Amino acid sequence: MALMAKDADFNGRWDIRVDNEARRRAWWLEVNGAGTGTMTGSFISALGGDLNVVKNFSLKDGALRFSFQRPANKKQGTASAELIYEARVVNGELVGEHYTSASSTRTKFFGKRAPALPEKDDGSWKKGKAVDLFNGKDLSNWSAMVPGKDLGWKVEGGIMKNVAGANNLVSSEKFWNFELHCEFKIGEHSNGGIGLRGRYEIQIVDDYGKPADTHGTGALYSRIKPSVNASKKPGEWQTYDIRLVGRVVTVTVNGQKVIDKGIVDGLTAMAHDWDESVPGPISVQGDHGPVEIRKLTITPLTR
C-alpha cells in the first residue's frame, strides 16, 4: 500500500531514470524548503545541457510541479513551448510525468534519493592494474549509447575518430574509484566530453585563450569551473588526467591541475547511467564536433 508523502519528503537530491528518453539521458533534481512555503532548487536534464535553477516550484495536494520555457529552435524544428514536470513521493521514491504545452504525450520518470558517497581521497587508495579502454585496433570494448543510431566512429592509424553527429560511446566495463588518462585532439569549434561512471562529464571543447568557465575545457560540466583554462589550440594533442574517489574529483589538463579535490554534487547533462550508488561505465561524447582519441587508460583505485 502506497504511503502518502509529506511536503518535506520532497527535500533533497534525486537521481532520476526516464522512460523512453530519446537520448537515453538521466536527470537530477534538488529540492530545498518544501513544506516551509519557500522552495528553491535546481534541475539537470538535456534542457540546454545546464544546471537550471527552478524558479516556479509549487506543491499542492502532495504533488510537486515546476516548469521551464523552451525557446523555439529553427535548426531542430521545435517551436516555443512550456516544459512541465509533475511528481509525487510514493513509498520514498519520486514518481512523475513530463509533458509540454505543445503535446499531450507524457513521459514517465522515476527517482530515488542520491547517495551520500562518503569516501574521501585521503591517500589511502592504492592503484590496481591499468586497463586500456581503447585497444588501438577497434571499438570492441564499446557500445552505442543510443540504440538504433549509427555508431559514427571508426579507428584509423591507432586513433578512434567520430563523424559529426555520431553516437556517444559507452565502455563495456564499469568502474567505481579510478584514475583515467586520456589523450585527445579536437577540431575548430568542436565540443565533446568524457563521462565518469556514465554520470559526470569532464568537458572537452575548443576554447583556447578564453577565460575558464563551467562549460570550458576541464570543467565538471555546468558544476565546477576549472581554476585556469589550460587548453591547447585545436588540432594539437592534449591530455586529461582525472581522479575520482566517491564524490571527490581532481582534473589535470595538459599537466596543469585545474580542479583539486572538487566535490561532485550530482549528475551532469551527459549522464546516462542514473544510479549513483553503483559502479558505472566511461562514456565518450561524439554527438557534436570532431574528436580524436589515441589513448584512454583507466586505473582502478582500491583499499
C-alpha positions as CSV (number, residue, x, y, z in Angstrom):
1,M,0.0,0.0,0.0
2,A,1.4,3.4,-1.0
3,L,2.3,5.8,1.8
4,M,1.3,9.4,1.2
5,A,4.2,11.8,1.4
6,K,4.5,14.9,3.5
7,D,5.6,18.1,1.7
8,A,9.0,17.9,3.3
9,D,9.6,14.5,1.8
10,F,10.4,16.2,-1.5
11,N,13.5,17.8,0.0
12,G,16.9,16.5,-1.0
13,R,18.7,15.4,-4.1
14,W,17.1,12.9,-6.6
15,D,18.7,10.7,-9.3
16,I,16.1,10.2,-12.0
17,R,15.5,7.5,-14.6
18,V,13.4,8.5,-17.6
19,D,11.3,6.1,-19.6
20,N,11.7,6.4,-23.4
21,E,14.1,9.4,-23.2
22,A,15.2,9.8,-26.8
23,R,18.9,10.5,-26.0
24,R,19.0,7.9,-23.1
25,R,19.8,10.7,-20.6
26,A,19.2,10.6,-16.9
27,W,18.0,13.6,-14.9
28,W,18.8,15.1,-11.5
29,L,16.7,17.3,-9.2
30,E,17.4,19.1,-5.9
31,V,14.6,20.5,-3.8
32,N,15.1,22.7,-0.7
33,G,12.5,24.2,1.6
34,A,9.5,22.1,0.7
35,G,6.9,22.3,3.5
36,T,8.1,25.8,4.5
37,G,6.3,27.8,1.9
38,T,9.6,28.9,0.2
39,M,11.1,26.3,-2.1
40,T,14.3,26.5,-4.0
41,G,16.2,24.0,-6.1
42,S,17.8,23.1,-9.4
43,F,17.4,20.6,-12.2
44,I,19.6,18.9,-14.7
45,S,18.4,17.3,-17.9
46,A,19.3,17.7,-21.6
47,L,17.5,21.0,-21.4
48,G,20.2,23.3,-22.7
49,G,22.8,21.0,-21.1
50,D,23.0,23.2,-18.0
51,L,22.3,23.3,-14.3
52,N,18.9,25.0,-14.3
53,V,17.6,26.9,-11.3
54,V,14.0,26.2,-10.7
55,K,12.0,29.4,-10.1
56,N,8.4,28.3,-10.1
57,F,8.1,25.3,-7.7
58,S,4.5,24.6,-6.5
59,L,3.2,22.0,-4.1
60,K,-0.5,21.1,-3.9
61,D,-2.3,18.0,-2.5
62,G,1.0,16.1,-2.4
63,A,2.0,16.9,-6.0
64,L,5.2,18.9,-6.9
65,R,5.2,20.9,-10.1
66,F,7.7,23.0,-11.9
67,S,8.4,24.1,-15.5
68,F,10.7,25.8,-17.9
69,Q,10.0,27.8,-21.1
70,R,11.8,26.3,-24.1
71,P,12.6,28.8,-26.8
72,A,12.0,28.0,-30.5
73,N,14.9,26.3,-32.3
74,K,14.8,26.6,-36.0
75,K,17.7,24.2,-36.6
76,Q,15.9,21.5,-34.6
77,G,12.5,22.4,-35.9
78,T,11.0,22.9,-32.5
79,A,8.5,25.6,-31.5
80,S,8.5,27.5,-28.2
81,A,6.8,25.5,-25.5
82,E,6.5,25.2,-21.8
83,L,8.2,22.1,-20.4
84,I,6.2,20.8,-17.4
85,Y,7.3,18.3,-14.7
86,E,4.9,16.9,-12.1
87,A,5.8,14.4,-9.4
88,R,4.8,12.7,-6.1
89,V,6.8,10.9,-3.5
90,V,5.4,7.3,-3.2
91,N,7.0,4.9,-0.7
92,G,10.1,7.1,-0.5
93,E,10.6,7.3,-4.3
94,L,9.9,10.1,-6.8
95,V,7.2,9.2,-9.4
96,G,6.4,11.7,-12.1
97,E,5.4,12.7,-15.6
98,H,6.9,15.2,-18.1
99,Y,4.9,16.8,-20.9
100,T,4.9,20.0,-22.9
101,S,2.3,22.7,-23.6
102,A,2.6,21.7,-27.3
103,S,1.9,18.0,-26.9
104,S,-0.3,15.6,-24.9
105,T,2.3,12.9,-24.9
106,R,3.5,12.2,-21.3
107,T,6.9,10.7,-20.4
108,K,7.2,8.9,-17.0
109,F,10.1,9.3,-14.8
110,F,11.2,7.7,-11.5
111,G,13.7,9.0,-8.9
112,K,15.5,7.8,-5.8
113,R,17.5,9.7,-3.3
114,A,21.0,10.4,-4.3
115,P,23.5,8.5,-2.0
116,A,26.0,10.5,0.1
117,L,29.1,8.6,-1.1
118,P,31.3,9.4,1.9
119,E,34.6,8.0,0.5
120,K,37.4,10.6,0.7
121,D,40.5,11.0,-1.4
122,D,42.7,10.8,1.7
123,G,45.8,9.0,0.4
124,S,44.7,5.5,1.4
125,W,43.8,4.4,-2.1
126,K,46.1,2.0,-4.0
127,K,46.4,1.7,-7.7
128,G,45.2,-1.5,-9.3
129,K,46.0,-2.9,-12.8
130,A,45.7,-0.4,-15.6
131,V,43.1,-1.2,-18.3
132,D,43.3,0.1,-21.8
133,L,39.7,1.1,-22.7
134,F,40.8,1.8,-26.3
135,N,43.0,-1.0,-27.6
136,G,44.3,1.0,-30.6
137,K,42.7,-1.5,-33.1
138,D,38.9,-1.5,-32.9
139,L,35.9,-0.5,-30.8
140,S,35.2,-3.9,-29.5
141,N,35.1,-2.6,-25.9
142,W,32.5,0.0,-26.7
143,S,28.8,0.2,-27.4
144,A,26.4,2.9,-28.6
145,M,24.6,4.9,-26.0
146,V,21.5,5.5,-28.2
147,P,20.1,2.3,-29.7
148,G,19.2,2.4,-33.3
149,K,21.5,5.3,-34.2
150,D,24.6,4.7,-36.2
151,L,27.8,4.4,-34.2
152,G,29.6,7.1,-36.2
153,W,33.1,6.1,-35.0
154,K,36.0,4.4,-36.7
155,V,39.6,3.5,-36.0
156,E,42.4,4.7,-38.3
157,G,46.1,4.5,-37.6
158,G,45.6,3.6,-34.0
159,I,43.2,6.6,-33.4
160,M,39.5,6.5,-32.8
161,K,37.6,9.2,-34.7
162,N,34.0,10.3,-34.9
163,V,32.0,11.9,-37.6
164,A,29.8,15.0,-36.9
165,G,26.6,13.9,-35.0
166,A,28.0,10.5,-34.1
167,N,26.6,8.4,-31.3
168,N,28.1,8.6,-27.8
169,L,30.3,5.6,-26.8
170,V,29.8,3.6,-23.6
171,S,32.5,1.3,-22.2
172,S,31.5,-2.4,-21.7
173,E,33.3,-2.4,-18.3
174,K,32.1,-0.4,-15.2
175,F,34.2,1.2,-12.6
176,W,34.0,2.9,-9.2
177,N,37.0,4.8,-8.0
178,F,39.8,5.3,-10.5
179,E,42.4,7.4,-12.3
180,L,41.7,8.0,-16.0
181,H,44.3,9.1,-18.6
182,C,43.1,10.4,-21.9
183,E,45.0,11.7,-25.0
184,F,42.7,13.5,-27.4
185,K,42.6,16.1,-30.2
186,I,39.7,18.2,-31.4
187,G,38.9,20.3,-34.4
188,E,38.0,24.0,-34.5
189,H,34.7,24.9,-32.8
190,S,34.4,21.3,-31.6
191,N,32.8,20.0,-28.4
192,G,33.0,16.7,-26.6
193,G,33.3,15.2,-23.2
194,I,34.3,12.2,-21.0
195,G,31.6,10.8,-18.8
196,L,32.8,9.4,-15.4
197,R,30.7,6.4,-14.3
198,G,28.4,7.5,-17.1
199,R,27.2,10.3,-14.9
200,Y,29.7,13.2,-14.6
201,E,31.1,14.9,-17.7
202,I,34.5,16.5,-17.9
203,Q,34.1,18.9,-20.7
204,I,36.2,18.9,-23.9
205,V,35.8,22.0,-26.1
206,D,37.7,24.3,-28.4
207,D,38.0,27.3,-26.1
208,Y,41.8,28.1,-26.4
209,G,42.7,31.5,-25.0
210,K,39.3,32.1,-23.4
211,P,38.6,32.6,-19.6
212,A,38.0,29.4,-17.5
213,D,34.3,28.6,-17.4
214,T,31.9,25.9,-16.1
215,H,31.4,24.9,-19.7
216,G,35.0,25.1,-20.6
217,T,38.0,22.8,-21.0
218,G,38.5,20.6,-17.9
219,A,35.3,21.7,-16.2
220,L,32.9,19.3,-14.4
221,Y,30.2,20.4,-16.9
222,S,28.0,23.2,-15.5
223,R,29.1,22.4,-12.0
224,I,32.8,23.1,-11.2
225,K,34.8,25.8,-13.0
226,P,38.5,24.9,-13.5
227,S,41.0,27.3,-11.9
228,V,42.5,28.1,-15.3
229,N,41.9,27.3,-18.9
230,A,44.9,25.0,-19.7
231,S,43.7,24.0,-23.2
232,K,45.8,23.9,-26.3
233,K,44.9,25.1,-29.8
234,P,42.6,22.9,-31.8
235,G,44.5,20.3,-33.8
236,E,47.1,19.7,-31.1
237,W,47.2,16.6,-28.9
238,Q,46.1,17.2,-25.3
239,T,45.9,15.2,-22.1
240,Y,43.5,14.8,-19.3
241,D,44.4,13.0,-16.1
242,I,41.3,12.6,-13.9
243,R,41.0,11.0,-10.5
244,L,37.6,10.2,-9.0
245,V,37.0,8.9,-5.4
246,G,33.4,8.8,-4.2
247,R,32.3,12.4,-5.0
248,V,35.8,13.8,-5.0
249,V,37.2,14.7,-8.4
250,T,40.6,16.0,-9.4
251,V,41.3,17.1,-13.0
252,T,44.7,17.8,-14.6
253,V,44.7,19.3,-18.1
254,N,48.0,19.2,-20.1
255,G,49.9,18.7,-16.9
256,Q,48.2,21.5,-15.0
257,K,45.9,20.8,-12.2
258,V,42.7,22.7,-12.7
259,I,40.3,21.1,-10.3
260,D,41.8,19.9,-7.0
261,K,39.5,17.6,-5.0
262,G,36.3,19.2,-6.1
263,I,33.0,17.9,-4.8
264,V,30.6,16.3,-7.3
265,D,27.1,17.4,-6.2
266,G,25.4,15.1,-8.8
267,L,24.7,14.2,-12.4
268,T,25.5,16.4,-15.3
269,A,23.5,16.7,-18.5
270,M,25.5,14.0,-20.3
271,A,24.5,11.4,-17.7
272,H,23.0,8.2,-18.9
273,D,23.7,5.9,-16.0
274,W,21.4,7.2,-13.3
275,D,22.2,5.1,-10.2
276,E,25.0,6.8,-8.3
277,S,25.2,4.1,-5.8
278,V,26.9,1.5,-8.1
279,P,29.9,1.4,-10.5
280,G,29.3,2.9,-13.9
281,P,31.0,3.0,-17.4
282,I,33.2,5.5,-19.0
283,S,31.5,7.3,-21.9
284,V,32.8,9.4,-24.7
285,Q,30.7,12.2,-26.3
286,G,30.7,12.1,-30.1
287,D,27.4,13.8,-31.0
288,H,28.9,17.3,-31.5
289,G,32.1,18.1,-33.5
290,P,35.1,16.1,-34.5
291,V,37.1,14.3,-31.7
292,E,40.1,12.0,-32.0
293,I,41.4,9.8,-29.1
294,R,44.6,7.8,-29.2
295,K,44.8,6.8,-25.6
296,L,42.2,6.1,-22.9
297,T,43.5,4.1,-19.9
298,I,41.9,3.6,-16.6
299,T,43.5,2.5,-13.3
300,P,41.1,1.3,-10.6
301,L,41.7,2.5,-7.1
302,T,41.2,0.1,-4.2
303,R,42.0,-0.2,-0.5
